[in-house]
Amino acid sequence: MTEEQKFVFDLKGYLLIPEVLKPGEIDALKEQIETIRTNPESLPPYERRFPGGTAAMLIDHPVVMDILDELIGEVRMESSWFTYRTVGDKGPEPHGGGRNINPNFNYQCQNGKIYSALTRVVFELNEVEVGDGGTLFMSGSHKSNLPMPANHRRIDSPLLETYSCPPGSMIVFTENLCHSGDVWKNPDRPRIAVFNCYNYVGCQFHRPSVSQEVIDHLPPEKKAFFRDIWVWNQGGPNSGKNIHYDD
Ligand SMILES: O=C(O)CCC(=O)C(=O)O
């Protein structure tokens, strides 16, 4: 993660990295999504839900790992799903924002080190233009101190901003940022986006939703993202990787 990317992420609470996925990867992911939508029985059961099958490539994509290593340290994956929105389809209402001491939402930046806790990585598989209905973000709200006025916890708040991006772009944001789904408005293409959620290895927010069947069919290095919640491994390779002691 570059110093500029860190600065932008800390300032805004989200960061867009254009064209992370190659055209062939985008096509393969779209094909899996289309098959899940239209003919799921043609796939083995462990490829009918994300992050099984082709989608597994995103779990530990090198660009994702570079960013998460800086923002969180050692991570587990909490969930993975896709959205396919045509004109009029909505997303979740605005949520998040404000300082929070809960370990799942405790965004911090101290001495140049970010800790983002629960963090979402979105892959846009189609082009998105401002106004189409990409995710909305209230920049800086992950660090705001005062209660949010009700007229800003609505998708028409002028404080909510969004993005344009080419297919295959990645948006990473702290779940402590106020953010929202939006109504998809572009009749020329659907919004096809993958939402992956990660947390520090010692925390879990969501009730586990990835089935054991999907996990069992992942290769070992990806399966490790769904291990039990613990940090200390009695001298194992990752023991204390993110724990800073004063000697
Ligand atoms: O649907 C969207 O664009 C936003 C999804 C969302 O709110 C979330 O990932 O927490």
Ligand as a Chemical Component Dictionary entry (heavy atoms), coordinates in Angstrom:
data_LIG
# 
_chem_comp.id                   LIG 
_chem_comp.type                 NON-POLYMER 
_chem_comp.pdbx_formal_charge   0 
_chem_comp.three_letter_code    LIG 
# 
loop_
_chem_comp_atom.comp_id 
_chem_comp_atom.atom_id 
_chem_comp_atom.alt_atom_id 
_chem_comp_atom.type_symbol 
_chem_comp_atom.charge 
_chem_comp_atom.model_Cartn_x 
_chem_comp_atom.model_Cartn_y 
_chem_comp_atom.model_Cartn_z 
_chem_comp_atom.pdbx_ordinal 
LIG O1 O1 O 0 -24.902 -2.340 -1.823 1  
LIG C1 C1 C 0 -24.006 -1.518 -1.685 2  
LIG O2 O2 O 0 -23.568 -0.827 -2.611 3  
LIG C2 C2 C 0 -23.421 -1.323 -0.297 4  
LIG C3 C3 C 0 -23.367 -2.596 0.510  5  
LIG C4 C4 C 0 -23.170 -2.333 1.967  6  
LIG O3 O3 O 0 -23.799 -1.502 2.528  7  
LIG C5 C5 C 0 -22.168 -3.084 2.725  8  
LIG O4 O4 O 0 -21.370 -3.801 2.120  9  
LIG O5 O5 O 0 -22.135 -2.975 3.975  10 
# 
loop_
_chem_comp_bond.comp_id 
_chem_comp_bond.atom_id_1 
_chem_comp_bond.atom_id_2 
_chem_comp_bond.value_order 
_chem_comp_bond.pdbx_ordinal 
LIG O1 C1 DOUB 1 
LIG C1 O2 SING 2 
LIG C1 C2 SING 3 
LIG C2 C3 SING 4 
LIG C3 C4 SING 5 
LIG C4 O3 DOUB 6 
LIG C4 C5 SING 7 
LIG C5 O4 DOUB 8 
LIG C5 O5 SING 9 
# 
